[in-house]
Amino acid sequence: MVSLVDEEKWAPLIGRFFLSFGSIESVTHDCIRIWSGKIIHKHIKNMPLSRRIDLAIDLIAEQSYSDTNKAIFIKDFQQAKILVEQRNLIAHSPLMLVLFQDEPNTPFHEAIVSNTKDGHFVKFEELQEALSLAKTVAERIHHNMAAFRLEGINLNAIPSEWKGLPGSSA
């Protein structure tokens, strides 16, 4: 059977896109588990990602970290939430050859086309952009979580015998 689309070209980008979302989901689970407790997490861990991101954002706002770090973390999670819509379209829609009547020079394009929303699709270049953004957001969210954890460390509680060890900044 002849394929009308080049799946080999799309597959690596789709895979890396979903790997980035695995990282985003991991930090989202960490935020909920750490700041609301294991019992709450147990009951909401299977909620849709966008709702878990909303909860993580609310939990971040309630933490006793610097307002600057909270604002950055919240902004990055808001960006992740916007990407969730694109992730859902990519995850639940087929890759197809599509006719774009308004583009007479190149009327046929490969695209991931929504089954449920007419006119919603992702072209290859848009997938490349979404992947780049998802990777950046995933890295930033991990960085934000690390910054929160570092901010919560009481450096005065470090034993004095540790303070002169190689690799310590004290």
N, C-alpha and C positions, 0 to 999 in steps of 0.2 A: 504494500500500500504506500502511496506517495503522500508525504506530509506537506501541507501547504504553508507551514510555519517552521522556523528554525528553532526548535526547542533547545538545542545545544547552546545557542547564544543566550537564551533567557535563563536557563536553569541555574548557572552559577550566581547570577545576580539575585534571583529569587531566594536561593539558599542562603546567601550572605545577608540578605534583607531579614530573613527569619531568624538567623543567628543573632543579629542585632536586637531583635525583639525579645529573644530569649534573655538577653542581658537586661533589657528594660524591665521585663516581667520579674526577673530575679530581684532587682533592687526594690521594685514595688512590693513584692512579698516581704523582703527584709524590713522595709519601713513599717508595714502593717504589723508584722510579727513582733518587732522590737518595741514599737510605740503603743500598740493596743493589746498586746499579749497573745499567747499561743491559743487560748480558748476562742477569742474573737477571730483570730486568723483562721482557725479550723472551720468556722462557720461561713466565712466570706471568701475563702481562697478560690472558690470556683465561680465567683461573680465574673461578669465580663470585664476585660482589662480596663476599659474606659471608666467603669465605676470604681475599680480598685485604684486607679490613678487619682480619681476624685477624692477618695478616702485618704490616700497617701498625701495629697496636697493639703487637705484639712489637718492631717496629723502633723505635717511639717510646720504649718502655721502655729501650732500649739507648743512647739518645742522651745526650749530655753536657749537656743543658739542665737547668734547675731542676726539682726534683721537683714543685713546684706547677704549672708549665706542662705538664709531662708528664702529671700526673694529670688536669688539665682536658681536655687533648687526648684522652687515652684515654677518659675518660667520654663525651665528645661522639662519638667513633667507636663506642663501645658503643651509644649511642642510635641512631646511624645503622644499626648492624647489626640492631637490633630493627625499625627501619622497613623494612629490606630484605624481610622477610616480607610486609609489607603491600604493598610495591611489586610483588613477584612476583604476589600475588593480583590486584592491579589490572591488571597487564600481561597476564596470561594467562587472564583470566576475562571472561565476558560481562556486560554491563549488561542486567538483566532486570526484569520486574515479578514480585514475589515475594509469595506469600500467607503472612502470619504469623498462624497460627491462635490464638496466645495474645494477640493484640491486637485485641479485638472492635471497638473504635472506629475504628481505621484498619488494617484487615487487609491492605491492599495497599500495598506500598512498592516504590520503585525501589531496586535494589541491584546491586552488582557481586558475582556469586555464583561461588564456587569450583567448578571442574569436577572437582576431585580430592578435596576435603575436605568432606564433608557438614556442613552447618551453618555454614560459614565464608562470610561475606559482609561487604561494606562498604556501609553506608547513606550517603546524601549528607552528613549531618552529620559522620559519621566521616571521610569524605574531606576535608571542610573542616578538621577537627582534624589529620589526617595531613599535609595540605598546610602548615598553619601550623607544625607541628613540623619537617617536612622543610626548610622555608625557614630556620627558626631554626638547625637543626643544620648546614645547608650554610654559612650565614653564620659560625657559630662555628668550624667546621672551617677555613674560609679564614682567619679571624682567628687561630686557633691556629697555623697554618702561618706566617703573617706574624710572629707573636710569636716563634716559634722562629728564624726567619731574622734578626730584629732582635737577638735574644739572642746570636746567633752572630757578630755584627759586632764586630770589635775597634776600638773608638772611638779607641784610642791609635794605631792604624795610619793614621788619616786624616791626610793631609798638613796641616801647620800653616797653609798658605795657604788651605785650604778652611774652616778653623774659624771665620772671621769673616764668611763669606758669608751674604747674606740667606737665610733658611730653615734655616740650621744652628742647632743648639741649643748648640753649643760656644762 
